[in-house]
Amino acid sequence: MPFTASRALSRRTERWFVRRGVPTMIEGYGFATHVLPRMLPSLALVAVASLAWLVPLRAAGSGRWVLLGGVVVATLAVRWALSAFARRGLHLTRRTTVAVLIGYALMPVAVPLLQLAVDGVVTPPGNELVGVVGFGIFFAAVFAGTLLATTYGVGALLGRAVRHTIYDLRNSVHLLGRALPALLFVTLFLFFTGELWQAMNRLGWWRLVLVVALFAAVTILAAAARLRDEIGRVEQDLSPPRLSAACAGTPLADAPVDELAPDGPLRAVPLNGRQTRNLLLMLATRQLVQAAVVGLALFGFFLVLGVLVVTPETAEQWIGAEPARSALFPAVPVALLRNATLFAGFGSMYFAVTSMSDADHRRQFFSPIIDEVERTLAVRAVYLAVRADAQGRMI
């Protein structure tokens, strides 16, 4: 295998890892070499879009809309151009890396100052300081979120989860049919409780969102503990036949596995902490997507049940006053929408936590994902062997 082919093969395999949402499997994966080049399109999008603040919106005439449209076009053009370079493997030198980080760090200060220069308005120093601090917090939050999402391939994982939605929906409906009797036994009596309708009629949406977030936190903690055990049980079968089957449909499909592993199975390279977290995120994404599908089904069930069974007179009697109405759906009491949301969140948590120990659920849901993890590890083993072979030929 010529070295040039091995080098190109490694790059194509690394792009395959990125598309699969497991970029941490790339050997030598680092911030300056792999993460920052893929962050550039998003950072540039935020930086260029922030220039929209320079458009004097209070000015009269159509000129402001033309200027605003120019900013939008320039933002999209920069985003597209940098994305194209990033997909081809953009390489940043050390000097370029430092310049990018310094330029991004200066944007929270530069944009408010440019805004003052454009408007020509003198504001109190306190207002300028508040604007700079606000921009600084916003840019820092964007950088941190983009860093985490890019490091662990969150966008690609969510995209793959969405593409599996139909499968997850079919699987969830089947399991929901099995779990619905137990869920209804736990929740139905509470749904028809007058005190709960009174509480939901008075409870603000932001408090309800915090309750649902609490359910989600419990689900994530339980899933993290359980899925970490699943990762520990993954068996790495690195025999040549298994490696050839795993590499089918990947850039390594034509790799000479027999030459790379002349003495039998390849040696399994241990995963580091970041790679383990990436695989956990892969499993957790699919688990949470399925829980969300179940939650939507439960929300629809309780909403239809409330509309059919709880008449306006009954709701008024339970609440003790005229029920508050939804602004979007005036015919539906707000208490019904909040009850359906509450039970959907609780049911999703209950389903996600209990189903992880169900044998049938493990066979239908975990087995395909574990197979995907095993395939990723097998492709990684061949990828590392190809890199080692390429480096050996350099010597």
Summary of the structure (lengths in Angstrom):
residues: 395
radius of gyration: 26.9
end to end distance: 14.6
largest distance: 84.7
contacts: 1145
relative contact order: 0.13
helix: 79%
strand: 1%
